[in-house]
Amino acid sequence: MAITGILLAAGRGRRFDPSGVQNKLLQTLADGDIVIAASAKNMLAALPRVLAVVREGDDQVAALLGRLGCEVRICADADLGMAESLITAIEHTKAAEGWLIGLGDMPYVLPQTMRALAATIAGGAHIAAPVFEGRRGNPVAFSAYHLPLLLALEGDQGARAILKSHPVSEVAVNDEGVVRDIDTKQDL
C-alpha cells in the first residue's frame, strides 16, 4: 500500500519567537542539523513520497525541502490554521491510499516509527497513532477511508477531532521523538 508522507511546515512558530524574526524550522539542533531538514530526512527515509506544505513567502524552507527531495506545496491560507495546510496536501494527493501526517517541528521521530505506522494502515487500520510510555504522539497515519473528513477540517486543531471521534490503532513505540517537538529555544 502506498502511504504518502505529509510534512506540515507552514506554521509561524510564535511560541518560539513571538516577534516572528527567527523561523524555528531553520534553527540548528544540537547535532548540527536544521530542524526542518531533520524532520524531512526522517520521513523521506521511511516513505517513498513526501509532500511538504509551507506558508507563502517562506522561500528558504521551501527551497531546503525541495533540495532534500520533498514535493513542496505553498499554502496561501496557512494563517487560518493547520487544517488549511493539511487540506492543501490532501487535495494534491487525493489518490493516495493513506497519509502519514508529520509536523515540521518534530525532528526526532525515527523512520522506523513512521514505517510501523504506515504498515498499520496497510494492514487495514483506518487511523494509526504512536504511543510512547503511555503518551500518544505524532505523526499520525490515516487511510483513504477518512478522506472526506480530512478534507472537511477547519481551524488550528488539525485532525484532532477525527482522532477523538473514531477508533485509533495505537502503535507502541520506543521512540521519544513522537512526543518531542521544538516549541522554545530550550527545545533545541
VEXDRENKOL-334154 format. One line per field, with one value per atom (N, C-alpha, C, O): residue number from 1; atom name; x, y, z. Coordinates in steps of 0.1 Angstrom, whole numbers. Each point is the difference from the previous one (the first is absolute). Layout:
n: (NUM/...)
atom: (CA/...)
X: (X/...)
Y: (Y/...)
Z: (Z/...)
//
This chain:
n: (1/1/1/1/2/2/2/2/3/3/3/3/4/4/4/4/5/5/5/5/6/6/6/6/7/7/7/7/8/8/8/8/9/9/9/9/10/10/10/10/11/11/11/11/12/12/12/12/13/13/13/13/14/14/14/14/15/15/15/15/16/16/16/16/17/17/17/17/18/18/18/18/19/19/19/19/20/20/20/20/21/21/21/21/22/22/22/22/23/23/23/23/24/24/24/24/25/25/25/25/26/26/26/26/27/27/27/27/28/28/28/28/29/29/29/29/30/30/30/30/31/31/31/31/32/32/32/32/33/33/33/33/34/34/34/34/35/35/35/35/36/36/36/36/37/37/37/37/38/38/38/38/39/39/39/39/40/40/40/40/41/41/41/41/42/42/42/42/43/43/43/43/44/44/44/44/45/45/45/45/46/46/46/46/47/47/47/47/48/48/48/48/49/49/49/49/50/50/50/50/51/51/51/51/52/52/52/52/53/53/53/53/54/54/54/54/55/55/55/55/56/56/56/56/57/57/57/57/58/58/58/58/59/59/59/59/60/60/60/60/61/61/61/61/62/62/62/62/63/63/63/63/64/64/64/64/65/65/65/65/66/66/66/66/67/67/67/67/68/68/68/68/69/69/69/69/70/70/70/70/71/71/71/71/72/72/72/72/73/73/73/73/74/74/74/74/75/75/75/75/76/76/76/76/77/77/77/77/78/78/78/78/79/79/79/79/80/80/80/80/81/81/81/81/82/82/82/82/83/83/83/83/84/84/84/84/85/85/85/85/86/86/86/86/87/87/87/87/88/88/88/88/89/89/89/89/90/90/90/90/91/91/91/91/92/92/92/92/93/93/93/93/94/94/94/94/95/95/95/95/96/96/96/96/97/97/97/97/98/98/98/98/99/99/99/99/100/100/100/100/101/101/101/101/102/102/102/102/103/103/103/103/104/104/104/104/105/105/105/105/106/106/106/106/107/107/107/107/108/108/108/108/109/109/109/109/110/110/110/110/111/111/111/111/112/112/112/112/113/113/113/113/114/114/114/114/115/115/115/115/116/116/116/116/117/117/117/117/118/118/118/118/119/119/119/119/120/120/120/120/121/121/121/121/122/122/122/122/123/123/123/123/124/124/124/124/125/125/125/125/126/126/126/126/127/127/127/127/128/128/128/128/129/129/129/129/130/130/130/130/131/131/131/131/132/132/132/132/133/133/133/133/134/134/134/134/135/135/135/135/136/136/136/136/137/137/137/137/138/138/138/138/139/139/139/139/140/140/140/140/141/141/141/141/142/142/142/142/143/143/143/143/144/144/144/144/145/145/145/145/146/146/146/146/147/147/147/147/148/148/148/148/149/149/149/149/150/150/150/150/151/151/151/151/152/152/152/152/153/153/153/153/154/154/154/154/155/155/155/155/156/156/156/156/157/157/157/157/158/158/158/158/159/159/159/159/160/160/160/160/161/161/161/161/162/162/162/162/163/163/163/163/164/164/164/164/165/165/165/165/166/166/166/166/167/167/167/167/168/168/168/168/169/169/169/169/170/170/170/170/171/171/171/171/172/172/172/172/173/173/173/173/174/174/174/174/175/175/175/175/176/176/176/176/177/177/177/177/178/178/178/178/179/179/179/179/180/180/180/180/181/181/181/181/182/182/182/182/183/183/183/183/184/184/184/184/185/185/185/185/186/186/186/186/187/187/187/187/188/188/188/188)
atom: (N/CA/C/O/N/CA/C/O/N/CA/C/O/N/CA/C/O/N/CA/C/O/N/CA/C/O/N/CA/C/O/N/CA/C/O/N/CA/C/O/N/CA/C/O/N/CA/C/O/N/CA/C/O/N/CA/C/O/N/CA/C/O/N/CA/C/O/N/CA/C/O/N/CA/C/O/N/CA/C/O/N/CA/C/O/N/CA/C/O/N/CA/C/O/N/CA/C/O/N/CA/C/O/N/CA/C/O/N/CA/C/O/N/CA/C/O/N/CA/C/O/N/CA/C/O/N/CA/C/O/N/CA/C/O/N/CA/C/O/N/CA/C/O/N/CA/C/O/N/CA/C/O/N/CA/C/O/N/CA/C/O/N/CA/C/O/N/CA/C/O/N/CA/C/O/N/CA/C/O/N/CA/C/O/N/CA/C/O/N/CA/C/O/N/CA/C/O/N/CA/C/O/N/CA/C/O/N/CA/C/O/N/CA/C/O/N/CA/C/O/N/CA/C/O/N/CA/C/O/N/CA/C/O/N/CA/C/O/N/CA/C/O/N/CA/C/O/N/CA/C/O/N/CA/C/O/N/CA/C/O/N/CA/C/O/N/CA/C/O/N/CA/C/O/N/CA/C/O/N/CA/C/O/N/CA/C/O/N/CA/C/O/N/CA/C/O/N/CA/C/O/N/CA/C/O/N/CA/C/O/N/CA/C/O/N/CA/C/O/N/CA/C/O/N/CA/C/O/N/CA/C/O/N/CA/C/O/N/CA/C/O/N/CA/C/O/N/CA/C/O/N/CA/C/O/N/CA/C/O/N/CA/C/O/N/CA/C/O/N/CA/C/O/N/CA/C/O/N/CA/C/O/N/CA/C/O/N/CA/C/O/N/CA/C/O/N/CA/C/O/N/CA/C/O/N/CA/C/O/N/CA/C/O/N/CA/C/O/N/CA/C/O/N/CA/C/O/N/CA/C/O/N/CA/C/O/N/CA/C/O/N/CA/C/O/N/CA/C/O/N/CA/C/O/N/CA/C/O/N/CA/C/O/N/CA/C/O/N/CA/C/O/N/CA/C/O/N/CA/C/O/N/CA/C/O/N/CA/C/O/N/CA/C/O/N/CA/C/O/N/CA/C/O/N/CA/C/O/N/CA/C/O/N/CA/C/O/N/CA/C/O/N/CA/C/O/N/CA/C/O/N/CA/C/O/N/CA/C/O/N/CA/C/O/N/CA/C/O/N/CA/C/O/N/CA/C/O/N/CA/C/O/N/CA/C/O/N/CA/C/O/N/CA/C/O/N/CA/C/O/N/CA/C/O/N/CA/C/O/N/CA/C/O/N/CA/C/O/N/CA/C/O/N/CA/C/O/N/CA/C/O/N/CA/C/O/N/CA/C/O/N/CA/C/O/N/CA/C/O/N/CA/C/O/N/CA/C/O/N/CA/C/O/N/CA/C/O/N/CA/C/O/N/CA/C/O/N/CA/C/O/N/CA/C/O/N/CA/C/O/N/CA/C/O/N/CA/C/O/N/CA/C/O/N/CA/C/O/N/CA/C/O/N/CA/C/O/N/CA/C/O/N/CA/C/O/N/CA/C/O/N/CA/C/O/N/CA/C/O/N/CA/C/O/N/CA/C/O/N/CA/C/O/N/CA/C/O/N/CA/C/O/N/CA/C/O/N/CA/C/O/N/CA/C/O/N/CA/C/O/N/CA/C/O/N/CA/C/O/N/CA/C/O/N/CA/C/O/N/CA/C/O/N/CA/C/O/N/CA/C/O/N/CA/C/O/N/CA/C/O/N/CA/C/O/N/CA/C/O/N/CA/C/O/N/CA/C/O/N/CA/C/O/N/CA/C/O/N/CA/C/O/N/CA/C/O/N/CA/C/O/N/CA/C/O)
X: (8/-8/9/10/-14/8/-5/-11/18/-3/8/13/-19/7/3/-8/20/4/-4/2/-8/-3/8/-2/10/8/-5/1/-8/-6/11/5/-2/11/-5/8/-20/-6/-3/-6/9/-3/9/11/-14/8/9/10/-12/9/1/10/-22/0/4/5/-6/5/15/6/0/15/5/10/-16/4/-12/-4/-2/-12/2/-10/22/2/-1/-2/4/-1/13/0/11/12/7/5/-4/7/-10/-9/12/-8/5/11/-19/5/4/8/-15/3/14/6/0/14/11/11/-15/10/8/-4/16/9/-2/0/-1/-1/14/10/-10/13/9/12/-18/9/5/6/-10/4/-10/2/-12/-10/-10/-1/-6/-10/-14/-2/-6/-12/-9/-2/-1/-9/7/-6/19/8/0/-2/4/-1/-13/-1/-10/-13/-3/-5/9/-2/9/-5/17/9/-6/1/-6/-5/-13/-1/-7/-12/4/-6/15/5/6/0/7/6/-11/3/-15/-10/-10/-6/3/-10/5/9/-15/5/-4/6/-17/-5/-3/-7/13/-3/-3/7/-19/-4/0/-6/14/1/-8/-1/-6/-8/7/2/0/6/-9/-8/10/-8/6/12/-20/4/11/-1/11/11/11/11/-13/11/9/1/6/8/12/3/3/11/-4/7/-18/-5/-4/3/-10/-4/11/0/11/11/8/4/-2/7/-8/6/-19/-8/1/0/-1/1/14/0/11/13/1/7/-14/1/-8/2/-12/-7/-15/-8/3/-14/-7/6/-18/-9/-4/-3/3/-4/-12/-1/-9/-12/-1/3/-7/-2/-14/-9/7/-14/-2/5/-12/-3/-8/1/-9/-8/5/-8/21/5/-3/-1/-1/-2/-15/-3/-5/-13/0/-10/21/2/5/1/3/7/-9/5/-18/-9/2/-1/3/2/13/-1/11/12/-2/4/-12/-3/-9/3/-13/-8/7/-2/12/8/7/1/5/7/-9/3/-14/-9/-6/-2/-2/-6/10/-4/17/10/3/6/-9/3/-12/1/-13/-12/0/-7/15/1/8/0/6/8/-9/-12/18/-8/0/-7/15/1/11/7/-7/9/6/-6/19/7/2/8/-14/0/10/-2/13/10/2/-5/11/2/14/9/-7/14/8/12/-18/8/2/3/-4/2/11/-2/15/11/6/9/-15/6/-8/4/-15/-7/8/5/-4/9/-7/-13/20/-6/-7/-11/16/-7/-13/-9/7/-13/-10/-11/15/-8/-4/-11/21/-3/-10/-8/9/-9/-14/-10/8/-13/-6/-11/20/-5/-4/-10/18/-3/-14/-7/4/-12/-12/-10/11/-10/-1/-11/23/0/-7/-5/6/-6/-15/-6/0/-14/-6/-12/21/-5/-4/6/-15/-4/8/2/2/9/10/-3/15/11/8/4/-2/7/10/-2/14/11/-3/-6/10/-1/14/5/0/13/-2/-5/7/-1/-14/-1/-9/-14/-5/-11/20/-4/-2/9/-20/-3/8/0/6/7/-2/-11/20/0/12/10/-10/-11/-11/0/-11/-12/-2/1/-6/-2/-16/-6/2/-15/-1/9/-18/-3/-9/-6/4/-8/-15/-8/5/-14/-4/-12/21/-3/2/0/2/1/-10/3/-16/-11/2/-2/5/1/13/0/11/12/-2/5/-12/-3/-10/-1/-6/-10/6/-8/20/6/0/1/-1/1/8/0/6/7/14/6/-2/14/1/11/-21/1/5/2/0/4/-10/-12/16/-9/-4/-5/7/-2/-15/-2/-7/-14/-3/-8/14/-1/5/-6/17/7/-9/-1/-6/-9/-13/-6/2/-13/0/-11/23/1/10/9/-11/10/14/2/8/14/8/-1/8/10/12/8/-6/12/12/-1/12/12/11/5/-2/10/13/5/3/13/10/-4/16/11/7/12/-19/4/-5/-11/19/-3/-4/-6/12/-3/-14/-4/-5/-14/-7/-11/17/-5/9/-2/12/10/0/3/-7/0/8/5/-3/8/-10/-5/2/-9/8/-4/15/8/14/4/4/15/6/10/-15/6/-3/8/-18/-3/11/1/7/10/11/10)
Y: (-12/12/12/1/9/12/11/5/-3/11/12/-1/13/12/7/2/3/8/15/5/1/14/6/-3/13/7/15/7/-4/13/10/-2/12/9/15/8/-5/13/8/11/-15/8/11/1/8/12/-2/8/-18/-2/12/3/2/12/-3/9/-21/-3/0/3/-7/0/14/4/5/14/8/2/4/8/12/4/0/11/-4/8/-21/-6/2/-4/8/3/-14/-2/-6/-13/-11/-3/-4/-11/-12/-5/-1/-12/-12/-8/7/-11/1/-10/22/2/0/4/-6/0/-13/-10/11/-12/-8/6/-19/-9/-3/4/-10/-3/-8/1/-10/-8/7/-6/19/8/0/8/-17/0/12/5/-2/10/-6/-11/17/-7/-6/-12/21/-5/-11/-9/11/-10/-14/-10/10/-13/-6/-12/20/-6/-6/-11/19/-5/-13/-9/9/-11/-13/-11/12/-12/-5/-12/21/-4/-6/-10/17/-5/-14/-8/5/-13/-11/-12/16/-9/-3/-10/21/-1/4/9/-15/4/13/6/0/13/9/-4/16/9/14/5/0/13/9/-3/14/10/12/5/1/12/11/-1/12/12/12/0/10/12/9/-1/9/9/9/5/-3/9/-7/6/-19/-7/-7/-12/20/-5/-9/-10/14/-8/-14/-10/8/-13/-8/-12/19/-7/-5/-11/19/-3/-12/-9/10/-11/-13/-11/11/-12/-6/-12/21/-5/-6/-10/16/-6/-14/-9/7/-13/-11/-12/16/-10/0/-8/18/1/7/9/-12/8/11/-2/15/11/7/3/0/7/12/-1/12/12/1/-2/6/1/15/6/1/14/4/11/-21/3/-6/-3/1/-7/7/-7/20/7/-3/4/-10/-4/-12/-4/-3/-12/-12/0/-10/-12/-7/-7/8/-8/5/-8/21/5/-7/-4/2/-6/-15/-5/-1/-14/-2/-9/17/-1/3/-7/16/3/-13/-3/-4/-12/-12/-7/6/-11/2/-9/21/3/-4/-5/8/-4/-14/-5/-3/-14/-9/-11/15/-7/-14/-9/5/-14/-9/-12/17/-8/-10/3/-14/-10/4/-7/17/4/11/2/4/11/-2/-4/7/2/14/6/0/15/3/-3/9/4/15/8/-3/14/4/-7/18/5/2/0/3/3/-12/1/-13/-13/-8/-10/15/-6/-13/-6/2/-12/-13/-11/11/-12/-9/4/-16/-10/-6/-2/0/-5/-14/-2/-6/-13/2/-8/19/3/3/-5/13/4/-12/-2/-7/-12/-9/-6/5/-8/6/-8/21/6/-3/-3/5/-3/-15/-3/-6/-14/-3/-9/16/-2/4/-7/18/4/-10/-4/-1/-10/-13/-7/5/-12/1/-10/21/1/11/2/4/10/13/2/5/13/11/10/-11/10/-7/-9/14/-6/12/9/-10/10/-7/-11/17/-5/3/10/-20/2/-3/-10/20/-1/1/11/-21/0/5/8/-13/4/13/3/4/13/-1/-4/8/0/12/11/-14/11/1/-3/9/2/-6/-2/-1/2/-10/-9/12/-8/-4/8/-20/-5/-3/-4/7/-1/-8/2/-11/-7/9/10/-13/8/0/8/-18/0/13/4/3/13/12/12/-14/11/11/12/-15/10/9/12/-19/7/9/11/-16/8/13/10/-12/12/10/11/-15/8/7/8/-10/6/16/5/1/14/4/-7/19/5/-5/-5/7/-4/-12/-3/-6/-12/-12/-11/14/-11/-11/3/-16/-11/-5/-11/19/-4/-5/-10/17/-4/-14/-7/4/-13/-11/-10/13/-9/-3/-11/22/-1/-8/-6/6/-6/-13/-5/0/-12/-10/5/-18/-9/2/3/-4/3/-13/-5/0/-11/6/7/-10/6/-10/-12/18/-7/3/11/-20/2/1/-9/20/2/4/6/-10/5/11/0/11/12/13/4/2/12/11/10/-11/11/2/11/-20/1/10/5/-2/10/12/7/-6/11/9/-4/17/9/12/1/9/12/11/5/-1/12/12/11/-14/11/-2/-10/20/0/-11/-7/4/-10/-14/-10/8/-13/-4/-12/22/-3/-9/-3)
Z: (0/0/0/8/-16/-1/9/-2/13/9/-4/-1/1/-4/13/9/-7/11/-2/-11/21/0/11/12/-15/9/1/-9/21/2/5/11/-19/3/-3/-4/6/-3/12/-2/14/12/1/-6/15/3/12/1/7/11/10/5/-1/8/15/6/-2/14/0/10/-21/-1/0/7/-16/-1/-3/-11/22/-2/-10/-6/4/-9/-15/-9/7/-13/-8/-12/18/-7/-3/-11/21/-1/-4/7/-18/-4/7/-3/12/7/-8/3/-15/-9/-6/-5/5/-5/10/-3/16/11/-1/-5/11/1/12/11/-12/11/6/-6/17/7/-9/2/-10/-9/-13/-8/7/-12/-11/-9/9/-11/3/11/-22/1/3/-5/13/5/-11/0/-10/-11/-8/-6/4/-8/7/-7/20/7/-1/-2/4/-1/-14/-1/-9/-14/-3/-6/10/-2/6/-6/18/7/-8/-1/-3/-8/-13/-5/-2/-13/1/-9/20/2/3/-2/5/4/-12/-1/-7/-10/-14/-1/-9/-14/-5/-9/15/-5/12/9/-9/11/-6/-8/12/-5/13/10/-12/11/-3/-12/22/-2/8/12/-19/6/-2/-9/17/-2/-11/-3/-2/-11/5/11/-19/4/8/2/1/8/-10/0/-8/-11/5/-7/18/5/4/-4/11/4/-13/-1/-8/-12/-8/-5/3/-8/7/-7/20/7/-1/-3/4/-1/-14/-2/-8/-14/-3/-6/11/-2/7/-5/16/7/-7/2/-11/-7/3/-5/12/3/-12/-6/4/-9/9/12/-17/9/-6/-12/21/-3/9/12/-18/8/4/-8/21/5/2/10/-18/0/13/5/0/11/13/9/-8/12/13/10/-10/12/6/11/-19/4/9/7/-6/8/-6/-13/21/-5/-10/-9/11/-9/-15/-9/7/-14/-6/-12/19/-5/-3/-10/19/-2/-12/-8/6/-11/-13/-10/10/-12/-4/-12/22/-3/-5/-10/17/-3/-14/-8/5/-13/-11/-11/13/-10/-1/-10/20/1/2/6/-11/2/-4/6/-16/-5/10/-3/13/9/7/2/3/7/15/8/-4/13/2/-9/21/2/14/9/-8/13/2/-8/18/1/12/11/-15/9/1/-8/19/3/-2/4/-11/-3/12/-1/12/13/8/12/-18/8/-7/-6/8/-8/6/-6/17/7/-2/5/-13/-3/-9/-10/15/-8/-12/0/-11/-12/3/-6/15/2/7/-2/9/6/-11/0/-10/-11/-9/-4/2/-7/7/-6/19/8/-1/-1/1/-1/-14/-1/-9/-14/-2/-6/12/0/7/-5/15/7/-9/0/-7/-10/-11/-4/-1/-11/5/-8/21/6/2/5/-8/1/10/0/8/9/-7/-11/16/-6/6/-7/19/7/8/7/-8/9/6/-6/20/7/9/5/-4/9/14/4/5/14/6/-1/9/7/15/4/3/15/4/9/-16/3/-5/2/-9/-6/-15/-7/2/-15/-6/6/-17/-7/-15/-5/-1/-15/-6/7/-20/-10/2/7/-15/0/-14/-9/7/-14/-1/9/-21/-4/-13/-9/8/-12/-9/6/-18/-9/4/-4/13/5/6/-1/7/6/-9/5/-18/-9/2/1/-1/1/13/0/11/13/0/5/-11/-1/-8/3/-14/-9/7/-5/15/6/13/6/-3/12/-1/-11/23/1/12/10/-10/11/3/-9/22/3/8/6/-6/8/-9/5/-17/-9/0/-1/2/-1/14/1/9/14/2/7/-13/2/-6/6/-17/-6/10/2/4/9/12/6/-1/11/-2/9/-22/-3/-8/-3/1/-8/6/7/-9/5/-5/-12/21/-3/4/11/-20/2/6/-7/20/7/-3/2/-5/-3/10/1/8/11/-7/-7/10/-5/11/10/-13/9/-6/-4/2/-7/7/-3/11/7/-10/3/-15/-10/-3/-5/7/-3/10/-3/14/10/2/10/-19/2/-12/-11/13/-11/4/11/-20/2/1/-10/23/2/6/-2/8/6/-3/-5/7/-2/8/-4/16/9/-6/2/-11/-6/-10/-4/-1/-10/6/-6)
//
